[in-house]
Amino acid sequence: MLQQFWSDLLLFMTQFIIPDWGELIELLPLLIFLGVLGPLLSITPLVILIYQARKPRVSVQVVEGPQVAAIGADGGPIFPPGLPYCRRDGLVYASGIQQCDRCRDDLLVICPMCSLGRPALIDTCTNCGLVLKVKPRAIVVRASSGPRPGGAAVA
């Protein structure tokens, strides 16, 4: 009985100690495929998840209507080049607008290339020839400078 148990145990152990090399060689392409593809398939979702969690977020604020022009050291308004503005009201409008909403005056534009002022109705600078054709947009989107008022920042 003990002899039979020992023989069965050795027979069972020979499957692991002395394997059938022919079958293992046939499994080699599958083992290589799983050894290369398996880690890639498990690491890729992890990398995507980490990227999605850490990627930089852009917070935008929708700005509607004209903005008040910045005031310079001399007390006069500073109008940015390339954007229409109303000198009477000191307002800077979004690209493509040609008439002031308040006083109904035609807006002016400072050429970004040569800094010459001209009416916003004219799309080509008479000094340098820069063509500034901008299609009107429904809204202007600007990046916010910090967290929302009241400490409601998104973590």
MDTraj code that builds the backbone (N, CA, C; nanometers):
import mdtraj as md
import numpy as np

residues = "MET LEU GLN GLN PHE TRP SER ASP LEU LEU LEU PHE MET THR GLN PHE ILE ILE PRO ASP TRP GLY GLU LEU ILE GLU LEU LEU PRO LEU LEU ILE PHE LEU GLY VAL LEU GLY PRO LEU LEU SER ILE THR PRO LEU VAL ILE LEU ILE TYR GLN ALA ARG LYS PRO ARG VAL SER VAL GLN VAL VAL GLU GLY PRO GLN VAL ALA ALA ILE GLY ALA ASP GLY GLY PRO ILE PHE PRO PRO GLY LEU PRO TYR CYS ARG ARG ASP GLY LEU VAL TYR ALA SER GLY ILE GLN GLN CYS ASP ARG CYS ARG ASP ASP LEU LEU VAL ILE CYS PRO MET CYS SER LEU GLY ARG PRO ALA LEU ILE ASP THR CYS THR ASN CYS GLY LEU VAL LEU LYS VAL LYS PRO ARG ALA ILE VAL VAL ARG ALA SER SER GLY PRO ARG PRO GLY GLY ALA ALA VAL ALA".split()
xyz = np.array([
    [0.0815, -0.1173, 0.0000],
    [0.0000, 0.0000, 0.0000],
    [0.0881, 0.1268, 0.0000],
    [0.1844, 0.1314, 0.0871],
    [0.2757, 0.2449, 0.0913],
    [0.3563, 0.2539, -0.0381],
    [0.3929, 0.1361, -0.0931],
    [0.4670, 0.1315, -0.2198],
    [0.3812, 0.1866, -0.3331],
    [0.2529, 0.1543, -0.3353],
    [0.1614, 0.2020, -0.4398],
    [0.1426, 0.3551, -0.4289],
    [0.1257, 0.4058, -0.3079],
    [0.1114, 0.5499, -0.2865],
    [0.2360, 0.6236, -0.3336],
    [0.3522, 0.5697, -0.2989],
    [0.4788, 0.6317, -0.3397],
    [0.4925, 0.6332, -0.4917],
    [0.4553, 0.5258, -0.5569],
    [0.4628, 0.5195, -0.7039],
    [0.3672, 0.6188, -0.7673],
    [0.2481, 0.6301, -0.7128],
    [0.1506, 0.7270, -0.7666],
    [0.1996, 0.8710, -0.7473],
    [0.2600, 0.8960, -0.6318],
    [0.3129, 1.0286, -0.6043],
    [0.4260, 1.0639, -0.7007],
    [0.5163, 0.9701, -0.7261],
    [0.6259, 0.9947, -0.8205],
    [0.5736, 1.0126, -0.9624],
    [0.4745, 0.9356, -1.0002],
    [0.4147, 0.9475, -1.1329],
    [0.3488, 1.0849, -1.1491],
    [0.2815, 1.1273, -1.0433],
    [0.2171, 1.2592, -1.0462],
    [0.3214, 1.3712, -1.0537],
    [0.4300, 1.3593, -0.9788],
    [0.5345, 1.4599, -0.9746],
    [0.6144, 1.4663, -1.1044],
    [0.6218, 1.3583, -1.1799],
    [0.6971, 1.3600, -1.3058],
    [0.6337, 1.4527, -1.4086],
    [0.5032, 1.4777, -1.3950],
    [0.4390, 1.5715, -1.4877],
    [0.4947, 1.7132, -1.4697],
    [0.5356, 1.7481, -1.3466],
    [0.5876, 1.8822, -1.3210],
    [0.7400, 1.8875, -1.3295],
    [0.8035, 1.7810, -1.2861],
    [0.9495, 1.7794, -1.2832],
    [1.0063, 1.7503, -1.4208],
    [0.9494, 1.6549, -1.4909],
    [0.9940, 1.6193, -1.6249],
    [0.8766, 1.6452, -1.7200],
    [0.8599, 1.7688, -1.7672],
    [0.7447, 1.7998, -1.8531],
    [0.7632, 1.7450, -1.9936],
    [0.6520, 1.7443, -2.0672],
    [0.6544, 1.7058, -2.2077],
    [0.6974, 1.8297, -2.2870],
    [0.8247, 1.8314, -2.3285],
    [0.8819, 1.9484, -2.3922],
    [0.8159, 1.9816, -2.5250],
    [0.7653, 1.8862, -2.5932],
    [0.6981, 1.9111, -2.7209],
    [0.5740, 1.9978, -2.7026],
    [0.4954, 1.9683, -2.6002],
    [0.3759, 2.0495, -2.5739],
    [0.4131, 2.1899, -2.5270],
    [0.5199, 2.1990, -2.4476],
    [0.5619, 2.3312, -2.4008],
    [0.6136, 2.4174, -2.5152],
    [0.6854, 2.3584, -2.6095],
    [0.7351, 2.4337, -2.7254],
    [0.6180, 2.4814, -2.8103],
    [0.5121, 2.3999, -2.8205],
    [0.3942, 2.4427, -2.8962],
    [0.3236, 2.5594, -2.8277],
    [0.3318, 2.5673, -2.6960],
    [0.2687, 2.6761, -2.6215],
    [0.3544, 2.8025, -2.6161],
    [0.4788, 2.7949, -2.6616],
    [0.5708, 2.9070, -2.6516],
    [0.5192, 3.0339, -2.7204],
    [0.4673, 3.0291, -2.8451],
    [0.4145, 3.1535, -2.9050],
    [0.3006, 3.2142, -2.8228],
    [0.2143, 3.1299, -2.7682],
    [0.1056, 3.1802, -2.6863],
    [0.1590, 3.2442, -2.5575],
    [0.2578, 3.1840, -2.4950],
    [0.3159, 3.2384, -2.3729],
    [0.3873, 3.3707, -2.4000],
    [0.4574, 3.3809, -2.5120],
    [0.5247, 3.5065, -2.5480],
    [0.4208, 3.6149, -2.5766],
    [0.3153, 3.5788, -2.6505],
    [0.2087, 3.6744, -2.6821],
    [0.1435, 3.7261, -2.5540],
    [0.1108, 3.6364, -2.4626],
    [0.0493, 3.6769, -2.3366],
    [0.1475, 3.7527, -2.2479],
    [0.2744, 3.7171, -2.2550],
    [0.3752, 3.7856, -2.1741],
    [0.4005, 3.9275, -2.2196],
    [0.3809, 3.9552, -2.3475],
    [0.4006, 4.0910, -2.3995],
    [0.2694, 4.1691, -2.3958],
    [0.1641, 4.1076, -2.4445],
    [0.0366, 4.1771, -2.4562],
    [-0.0334, 4.1925, -2.3220],
    [-0.0193, 4.0964, -2.2340],
    [-0.0855, 4.1017, -2.1037],
    [-0.0481, 4.2246, -2.0232],
    [0.0823, 4.2509, -2.0028],
    [0.1178, 4.3730, -1.9292],
    [0.0745, 4.5006, -1.9997],
    [0.0814, 4.5030, -2.1332],
    [0.0378, 4.6227, -2.2056],
    [-0.1112, 4.6474, -2.1855],
    [-0.1899, 4.5408, -2.1909],
    [-0.3341, 4.5566, -2.1743],
    [-0.3723, 4.5930, -2.0316],
    [-0.2907, 4.5584, -1.9360],
    [-0.3237, 4.5942, -1.7983],
    [-0.2659, 4.7298, -1.7587],
    [-0.1549, 4.7710, -1.8175],
    [-0.0937, 4.8990, -1.7815],
    [-0.1586, 5.0149, -1.8571],
    [-0.2033, 4.9923, -1.9807],
    [-0.2614, 5.0994, -2.0614],
    [-0.3822, 5.1642, -1.9939],
    [-0.4818, 5.0912, -1.9463],
    [-0.5931, 5.1593, -1.8773],
    [-0.5476, 5.2339, -1.7525],
    [-0.4490, 5.1809, -1.6830],
    [-0.3976, 5.2486, -1.5644],
    [-0.3326, 5.3815, -1.6014],
    [-0.2537, 5.3831, -1.7087],
    [-0.1894, 5.5063, -1.7544],
    [-0.2947, 5.6076, -1.7990],
    [-0.3964, 5.5621, -1.8713],
    [-0.5031, 5.6514, -1.9165],
    [-0.5776, 5.7093, -1.7967],
    [-0.6047, 5.6287, -1.6971],
    [-0.6733, 5.6755, -1.5770],
    [-0.5903, 5.7800, -1.5035],
    [-0.4605, 5.7568, -1.4901],
    [-0.3733, 5.8531, -1.4228],
    [-0.3669, 5.9833, -1.5028],
    [-0.3571, 5.9748, -1.6353],
    [-0.3540, 6.0958, -1.7175],
    [-0.4842, 6.1745, -1.7035],
    [-0.5978, 6.1059, -1.7088],
    [-0.7267, 6.1737, -1.6970],
    [-0.7417, 6.2420, -1.5614],
    [-0.6854, 6.1834, -1.4583],
    [-0.6945, 6.2426, -1.3251],
    [-0.6014, 6.3619, -1.3097],
    [-0.4876, 6.3633, -1.3763],
    [-0.3876, 6.4680, -1.3581],
    [-0.3831, 6.5724, -1.4676],
    [-0.4551, 6.5544, -1.5784],
    [-0.4422, 6.6486, -1.6896],
    [-0.4898, 6.7875, -1.6480],
    [-0.4269, 6.8907, -1.7025],
    [-0.4643, 7.0265, -1.6647],
    [-0.6034, 7.0613, -1.7167],
    [-0.6785, 7.1242, -1.6336],
    [-0.8137, 7.1659, -1.6693],
    [-0.8131, 7.3157, -1.6986],
    [-0.8898, 7.3548, -1.7980],
    [-0.9017, 7.4952, -1.8329],
    [-1.0368, 7.5435, -1.7833],
    [-1.0340, 7.6445, -1.7006],
    [-1.1600, 7.7018, -1.6565],
    [-1.1857, 7.8271, -1.7401],
    [-1.3038, 7.8370, -1.7927],
    [-1.3382, 7.9502, -1.8777],
    [-1.4554, 8.0252, -1.8172],
    [-1.4622, 8.1494, -1.8519],
    [-1.5691, 8.2345, -1.8055],
    [-1.6289, 8.3005, -1.9293],
    [-1.7583, 8.2926, -1.9437],
    [-1.8251, 8.3520, -2.0590],
    [-1.8434, 8.5004, -2.0311],
    [-1.7916, 8.5831, -2.1207],
    [-1.8018, 8.7270, -2.1065],
    [-1.8939, 8.7772, -2.2169],
    [-2.0010, 8.8419, -2.1783],
    [-2.0952, 8.8939, -2.2762],
    [-2.0904, 9.0450, -2.2750],
    [-2.1011, 9.1030, -2.3900],
    [-2.1048, 9.2477, -2.4001],
    [-1.9669, 9.3098, -2.3996],
    [-1.9636, 9.4415, -2.4093],
    [-1.8355, 9.5128, -2.4136],
    [-1.7698, 9.5176, -2.2761],
    [-1.6373, 9.5341, -2.2775],
    [-1.5584, 9.5459, -2.1548],
    [-1.5066, 9.6883, -2.1436],
    [-1.4940, 9.7353, -2.0224],
    [-1.4386, 9.8691, -1.9995],
    [-1.2889, 9.8623, -2.0264],
    [-1.2377, 9.9605, -2.0995],
    [-1.0951, 9.9634, -2.1342],
    [-1.0116, 9.9913, -2.0098],
    [-0.8908, 9.9358, -2.0093],
    [-0.7976, 9.9593, -1.8979],
    [-0.7549, 10.1058, -1.8992],
    [-0.7260, 10.1573, -1.7803],
    [-0.6857, 10.2971, -1.7678],
    [-0.5335, 10.3037, -1.7558],
    [-0.4716, 10.3894, -1.8347],
    [-0.3268, 10.4042, -1.8349],
    [-0.2788, 10.4988, -1.7260],
    [-0.1484, 10.5210, -1.7187],
    [-0.0881, 10.6079, -1.6183],
    [-0.1318, 10.7529, -1.6360],
    [-0.1610, 10.7932, -1.7601],
    [-0.2035, 10.9314, -1.7863],
    [-0.3524, 10.9525, -1.7605],
    [-0.4237, 10.8477, -1.7225],
    [-0.5667, 10.8578, -1.6937],
    [-0.6549, 10.8302, -1.8132],
    [-0.5964, 10.8104, -1.9295],
    [-0.6738, 10.7813, -2.0498],
    [-0.6906, 10.6310, -2.0696],
    [-0.7915, 10.5915, -2.1463],
    [-0.8123, 10.4480, -2.1696],
    [-0.7041, 10.3897, -2.2613],
    [-0.6723, 10.2625, -2.2370],
    [-0.5768, 10.1906, -2.3215],
    [-0.6570, 10.0875, -2.4007],
    [-0.6559, 10.1023, -2.5324],
    [-0.7321, 10.0118, -2.6176],
    [-0.6391, 9.9078, -2.6788],
    [-0.6733, 9.7800, -2.6694],
    [-0.5866, 9.6757, -2.7259],
    [-0.5917, 9.6747, -2.8779],
    [-0.4781, 9.6487, -2.9430],
    [-0.4767, 9.6433, -3.0896],
    [-0.5594, 9.5256, -3.1412],
    [-0.6272, 9.5468, -3.2519],
    [-0.7011, 9.4409, -3.3181],
    [-0.8440, 9.4245, -3.2701],
    [-0.8839, 9.4918, -3.1616],
    [-1.0214, 9.4820, -3.1120],
    [-1.0924, 9.6150, -3.1314],
    [-1.2195, 9.6116, -3.1748],
    [-1.2943, 9.7360, -3.1922],
    [-1.3204, 9.8042, -3.0575],
    [-1.3186, 9.9364, -3.0584],
    [-1.3424, 10.0106, -2.9343],
    [-1.4196, 10.1377, -2.9638],
    [-1.4855, 10.1872, -2.8594],
    [-1.5569, 10.3139, -2.8668],
    [-1.4804, 10.4138, -2.7813],
    [-1.4288, 10.5184, -2.8428],
    [-1.3493, 10.6162, -2.7696],
    [-1.4374, 10.6978, -2.6753],
    [-1.5600, 10.7285, -2.7142],
    [-1.6481, 10.8111, -2.6320],
    [-1.6845, 10.7409, -2.5011],
    [-1.7192, 10.6121, -2.5086],
    [-1.7630, 10.5383, -2.3890],
    [-1.6487, 10.4632, -2.3212],
    [-1.5338, 10.4505, -2.3867],
    [-1.4206, 10.3787, -2.3282],
    [-1.4457, 10.2295, -2.3177],
    [-1.5140, 10.1718, -2.4159],
    [-1.5486, 10.0295, -2.4157],
    [-1.4733, 9.9555, -2.5252],
    [-1.4348, 9.8326, -2.4956],
    [-1.3697, 9.7454, -2.5935],
    [-1.4679, 9.6344, -2.6263],
    [-1.4931, 9.6142, -2.7542],
    [-1.5909, 9.5160, -2.8003],
    [-1.5217, 9.3911, -2.8531],
    [-1.6007, 9.2865, -2.8733],
    [-1.5508, 9.1619, -2.9321],
    [-1.5252, 9.1840, -3.0813],
    [-1.4424, 9.1001, -3.1381],
    [-1.4089, 9.1112, -3.2803],
    [-1.5337, 9.0982, -3.3662],
    [-1.5397, 9.1797, -3.4710],
    [-1.6479, 9.1717, -3.5673],
    [-1.7601, 9.2708, -3.5440],
    [-1.7660, 9.3369, -3.4297],
    [-1.8711, 9.4347, -3.4024],
    [-1.8246, 9.5686, -3.4584],
    [-1.9186, 9.6433, -3.5213],
    [-1.8790, 9.7654, -3.5911],
    [-1.9454, 9.8908, -3.5373],
    [-2.0430, 9.8765, -3.4459],
    [-2.1127, 9.9940, -3.3956],
    [-2.1313, 9.9814, -3.2448],
    [-2.1145, 10.0918, -3.1742],
    [-2.1277, 10.0950, -3.0287],
    [-2.2742, 10.0764, -2.9900],
    [-2.2977, 9.9966, -2.8874],
    [-2.4342, 9.9711, -2.8427],
    [-2.4935, 10.0920, -2.7706],
    [-2.4123, 10.1697, -2.7032],
    [-2.4623, 10.2805, -2.6206],
    [-2.4842, 10.4087, -2.7002],
    [-2.3801, 10.4544, -2.7700],
    [-2.3891, 10.5843, -2.8373],
    [-2.4125, 10.5722, -2.9886],
    [-2.4128, 10.4520, -3.0399],
    [-2.4348, 10.4236, -3.1828],
    [-2.3277, 10.4825, -3.2740],
    [-2.2099, 10.5150, -3.2198],
    [-2.0975, 10.5616, -3.3017],
    [-2.0328, 10.4409, -3.3703],
    [-1.9679, 10.4681, -3.4847],
    [-1.8895, 10.3625, -3.5483],
    [-1.7667, 10.3362, -3.4631],
    [-1.7322, 10.2074, -3.4480],
    [-1.6174, 10.1703, -3.3653],
    [-1.4867, 10.1887, -3.4414],
    [-1.3785, 10.2002, -3.3666],
    [-1.2454, 10.2153, -3.4230],
    [-1.1639, 10.0909, -3.3894],
    [-1.0564, 10.0669, -3.4673],
    [-0.9657, 9.9548, -3.4448],
    [-0.8233, 10.0060, -3.4599],
    [-0.7352, 9.9604, -3.3699],
    [-0.5926, 9.9912, -3.3823],
    [-0.5280, 9.8733, -3.4550],
    [-0.4544, 9.9028, -3.5606],
    [-0.3891, 9.7976, -3.6384],
    [-0.2832, 9.7286, -3.5519],
    [-0.2853, 9.5948, -3.5432],
    [-0.1865, 9.5245, -3.4624],
    [-0.0442, 9.5339, -3.5185],
    [-0.0307, 9.5637, -3.6485],
    [0.1010, 9.5658, -3.7085],
    [0.1671, 9.7043, -3.7004],
    [0.0931, 9.8084, -3.7372],
    [0.1550, 9.9410, -3.7433],
    [0.0992, 10.0390, -3.6403],
    [0.0018, 9.9988, -3.5608],
    [-0.0591, 10.0791, -3.4538],
    [-0.1307, 10.2038, -3.5044],
    [-0.1788, 10.2009, -3.6270],
    [-0.2558, 10.3117, -3.6815],
    [-0.4031, 10.2850, -3.6552],
    [-0.4769, 10.3875, -3.6100],
    [-0.6201, 10.3732, -3.5862],
    [-0.6983, 10.3889, -3.7147],
    [-0.8068, 10.3159, -3.7243],
    [-0.8943, 10.3249, -3.8418],
    [-1.0341, 10.2816, -3.8004],
    [-1.1369, 10.3131, -3.8799],
    [-1.2722, 10.2665, -3.8475],
    [-1.2813, 10.1136, -3.8580],
    [-1.3652, 10.0553, -3.7750],
    [-1.3822, 9.9095, -3.7751],
    [-1.4542, 9.8608, -3.9004],
    [-1.5209, 9.9506, -3.9712],
    [-1.5889, 9.9121, -4.0950],
    [-1.4897, 9.8750, -4.2042],
    [-1.3700, 9.9344, -4.2005],
    [-1.2667, 9.9086, -4.3011],
    [-1.1832, 9.7904, -4.2526],
    [-1.1760, 9.6847, -4.3326],
    [-1.1060, 9.5641, -4.2881],
    [-0.9592, 9.5612, -4.3297],
    [-0.9124, 9.6565, -4.4101],
    [-0.7723, 9.6612, -4.4525],
    [-0.7086, 9.7904, -4.4021],
    [-0.5921, 9.7767, -4.3396],
    [-0.5206, 9.8945, -4.2887],
    [-0.4692, 9.9751, -4.4084],
    [-0.4932, 10.1058, -4.4067],
    [-0.4496, 10.1913, -4.5177],
    [-0.3007, 10.2224, -4.5113],
    [-0.2379, 10.1973, -4.3966],
    [-0.0955, 10.2256, -4.3815],
    [-0.0097, 10.1057, -4.4215],
    [-0.0356, 9.9888, -4.3614],
    [0.0516, 9.8730, -4.3859],
    [-0.0126, 9.7662, -4.4740],
    [-0.1432, 9.7749, -4.4980],
    [-0.2101, 9.6792, -4.5853],
    [-0.2545, 9.5510, -4.5161],
    [-0.2452, 9.5445, -4.3831],
    [-0.2880, 9.4259, -4.3095],
    [-0.4386, 9.4094, -4.3213],
    [-0.4810, 9.2918, -4.3653],
    [-0.6233, 9.2620, -4.3771],
    [-0.6675, 9.1976, -4.2469],
    [-0.7611, 9.2597, -4.1792],
    [-0.8097, 9.2122, -4.0510],
    [-0.9576, 9.1803, -4.0643],
    [-0.9871, 9.0658, -4.1248],
    [-1.1251, 9.0218, -4.1396],
    [-1.1534, 8.9213, -4.0293],
    [-1.2417, 8.9576, -3.9426],
    [-1.2791, 8.8702, -3.8330],
    [-1.4293, 8.8520, -3.8380],
    [-1.4721, 8.7269, -3.8344],
    [-1.6151, 8.6999, -3.8349],
    [-1.6714, 8.7257, -3.6955],
    [-1.7905, 8.7809, -3.6884],
    [-1.8500, 8.8050, -3.5566],
    [-1.8748, 8.6737, -3.4836],
    [-1.8536, 8.6757, -3.3538],
    [-1.8784, 8.5583, -3.2703],
    [-1.9956, 8.5881, -3.1785],
    [-2.0651, 8.4847, -3.1386],
    [-2.1805, 8.5032, -3.0514],
    [-2.1361, 8.5412, -2.9103],
    [-2.0297, 8.4767, -2.8591],
    [-1.9812, 8.5056, -2.7251],
    [-1.8292, 8.5080, -2.7264],
    [-1.7725, 8.5726, -2.6279],
    [-1.6283, 8.5767, -2.6104],
    [-1.5963, 8.4950, -2.4871],
    [-1.4991, 8.4055, -2.4977],
    [-1.4606, 8.3207, -2.3858],
    [-1.3223, 8.3634, -2.3408],
    [-1.3090, 8.3905, -2.2108],
    [-1.1803, 8.4311, -2.1552],
    [-1.1464, 8.3394, -2.0394],
    [-1.0177, 8.3106, -2.0228],
    [-0.9734, 8.2265, -1.9118],
    [-0.9855, 8.3051, -1.7825],
    [-1.0300, 8.2397, -1.6776],
    [-1.0418, 8.3072, -1.5492],
    [-0.9044, 8.3190, -1.4854],
    [-0.8883, 8.4217, -1.4029],
    [-0.7581, 8.4470, -1.3422],
    [-0.7390, 8.3714, -1.2120],
    [-0.8392, 8.3102, -1.1581],
    [-0.8249, 8.2391, -1.0312],
    [-0.9525, 8.1651, -0.9964],
    [-0.9643, 8.1233, -0.8719],
    [-1.0838, 8.0503, -0.8319],
    [-1.2055, 8.1413, -0.8264],
    [-1.3215, 8.0795, -0.8249],
    [-1.4460, 8.1550, -0.8193],
    [-1.4555, 8.2306, -0.6868],
    [-1.5288, 8.3412, -0.6851],
    [-1.5445, 8.4153, -0.5604],
    [-1.6174, 8.3300, -0.4568],
    [-1.5807, 8.3482, -0.3341],
    [-1.6461, 8.2743, -0.2272],
    [-1.5790, 8.1430, -0.1950],
    [-1.4670, 8.1135, -0.2570],
    [-1.3943, 7.9909, -0.2259],
    [-1.4537, 7.8663, -0.2859],
    [-1.5260, 7.8784, -0.3950],
    [-1.5902, 7.7623, -0.4568],
    [-1.5017, 7.7037, -0.5653],
    [-1.3723, 7.6933, -0.5398],
    [-1.2795, 7.6390, -0.6391],
    [-1.3002, 7.4901, -0.6527],
    [-1.2860, 7.4404, -0.7741],
    [-1.2987, 7.2972, -0.8006],
    [-1.1670, 7.2312, -0.7636],
    [-1.1740, 7.1271, -0.6824],
    [-1.0514, 7.0597, -0.6379],
    [-1.0030, 6.9635, -0.7407],
])
top = md.Topology()
chain = top.add_chain()
for i, resn in enumerate(residues, 1):
    res = top.add_residue(resn, chain, resSeq=i)
    for name in ("N", "CA", "C"):
        top.add_atom(name, md.element.get_by_symbol(name[0]), res)
traj = md.Trajectory(xyz[None], top)
